Each structure stands twice: as structure tokens, then as C-alpha cells.
Amino acid sequence: MKLIVAIVQDDDFTTLQDALIAAGHRFTTVSTTGSFLRTGNTSLIIGTEDEKVPDVMSLLRQTCRKRTQVAVPYSPALEPGLLYMPENFEVEVGGAIVFVLDVTRFERL
């Protein structure tokens, strides 16, 4: 048994959710916020059998695409220690951060 924790951008979540449900995977979601861009993410907690991990990973790869986004820096008034206001810059967003953990015991109550 494995526990998959996947952190995905909110923009990718609906497509991923539909794909996981269609494939018969059960999961729990938690709303989270990224630290760098301070944008919304969704963290999925997925318990699954070892042999189904590749299927979940495939769905994550298909639905959570990387793309670029223009980031607007925060005002120096909001960020102590920032001495100047940098220009907007492009960053790569999307994709997924995935942790696959071994589960020694699982019970559904």
C-alpha cells in the first residue's frame, strides 16, 4: 500500500480530479498556498495499492502541465528587507510535487 501526496496548482486540479474519479481512484483534498508566488494550490492525499501507483503518476503527468506565468513582485511595504521594487518576471508554474510513501497499515472505518 502507498500514500501519494501530490501538490498541484488550482488551475490543474479540476482536470486531475475528473481523471482520478474516472479511473476509480479515491482521494482527499486540502487547500494550500505556495510560499513563492503565494497562489492557491491543492494537495491531494491518495491511498492506493502498489500496482496502481504508475496509473496515478500517469494521470498526474497528463493533467498537471508546466507553463510560464508573469510574477508581480510584492510591494516593499509588504516585504521587510526588500530595498527596491524589482520588475515583473516570468516563472515556471504548474506540474506537480509528488511524494510516494510506504504505508504499513491502512484501515477504512
C-alpha positions as CSV (number, residue, x, y, z in Angstrom):
1,M,0.0,0.0,0.0
2,K,1.2,3.5,-0.8
3,L,0.2,7.0,0.2
4,I,0.7,9.6,-2.6
5,V,0.7,13.2,-1.6
6,A,0.5,15.4,-4.7
7,I,0.6,19.2,-4.6
8,V,-0.9,20.7,-7.8
9,Q,-1.8,24.2,-8.9
10,D,-5.5,25.1,-8.6
11,D,-5.6,25.6,-12.4
12,D,-4.8,21.9,-12.9
13,F,-7.0,20.5,-10.1
14,T,-10.4,20.1,-11.9
15,T,-8.9,18.2,-14.8
16,L,-6.9,16.0,-12.5
17,Q,-9.9,15.4,-10.2
18,D,-12.1,14.3,-13.1
19,A,-9.3,11.9,-14.4
20,L,-8.8,10.3,-11.0
21,I,-12.5,9.8,-10.4
22,A,-13.0,8.4,-13.9
23,A,-10.1,5.9,-13.2
24,G,-11.7,4.9,-9.9
25,H,-9.1,6.4,-7.5
26,R,-10.3,7.8,-4.2
27,F,-8.6,10.8,-2.7
28,T,-8.9,13.7,-0.2
29,T,-8.0,17.3,-1.0
30,V,-6.6,20.0,1.2
31,S,-6.4,23.7,0.0
32,T,-2.9,25.0,0.3
33,T,-0.9,28.1,-0.7
34,G,2.5,28.1,-2.2
35,S,5.3,30.1,-0.5
36,F,7.0,31.7,-3.5
37,L,4.1,33.0,-5.6
38,R,1.6,32.8,-2.8
39,T,-1.0,31.4,-5.1
40,G,-3.6,28.7,-4.5
41,N,-2.6,25.0,-4.7
42,T,-4.5,21.8,-3.9
43,S,-2.8,19.0,-2.1
44,L,-4.2,15.5,-2.8
45,I,-3.9,12.6,-0.4
46,I,-4.3,9.4,-2.3
47,G,-4.1,5.9,-0.7
48,T,-3.6,3.2,-3.3
49,E,-2.2,-0.3,-3.9
50,D,1.4,-0.5,-5.0
51,E,0.4,-1.7,-8.5
52,K,-1.8,1.4,-9.1
53,V,0.9,3.9,-8.4
54,P,2.1,4.1,-12.0
55,D,-1.5,4.8,-13.1
56,V,-1.9,7.7,-10.7
57,M,1.5,9.0,-11.7
58,S,0.5,8.9,-15.4
59,L,-2.7,10.9,-14.6
60,L,-0.6,13.5,-12.8
61,R,1.8,13.8,-15.7
62,Q,-1.1,14.1,-18.2
63,T,-3.1,16.7,-16.3
64,C,-0.5,18.9,-14.4
65,R,1.4,20.7,-17.1
66,K,4.2,23.2,-16.6
67,R,3.8,26.7,-18.1
68,T,5.2,30.2,-17.6
69,Q,3.5,32.9,-15.7
70,V,4.4,36.6,-15.1
71,A,5.0,37.2,-11.5
72,V,4.4,40.6,-10.0
73,P,6.7,41.3,-7.1
74,Y,5.2,42.3,-3.7
75,S,5.5,45.9,-2.5
76,P,8.5,46.7,-0.3
77,A,5.9,47.7,2.4
78,L,4.7,44.1,2.5
79,E,8.2,42.5,2.4
80,P,10.5,43.8,5.1
81,G,14.1,44.0,3.9
82,L,13.3,44.5,0.3
83,L,15.1,47.7,-0.7
84,Y,13.9,48.1,-4.3
85,M,10.9,47.2,-6.4
86,P,12.1,44.6,-9.0
87,E,10.4,44.4,-12.4
88,N,7.8,41.7,-13.2
89,F,9.5,38.4,-14.2
90,E,8.5,35.1,-15.7
91,V,8.5,32.0,-13.6
92,E,7.7,28.3,-14.4
93,V,4.5,27.1,-12.7
94,G,2.3,24.1,-12.8
95,G,3.4,20.5,-12.8
96,A,3.1,18.7,-9.5
97,I,5.2,17.9,-6.5
98,V,4.6,14.3,-5.6
99,F,5.6,12.2,-2.6
100,V,5.1,8.5,-2.6
101,L,5.2,6.9,0.9
102,D,5.0,3.3,2.1
103,V,2.0,2.6,4.3
104,T,2.5,-0.1,7.0
105,R,-1.2,-0.1,8.0
106,F,-4.4,1.1,6.4
107,E,-8.0,0.9,7.7
108,R,-11.2,2.3,6.4
109,L,-13.5,2.9,9.3
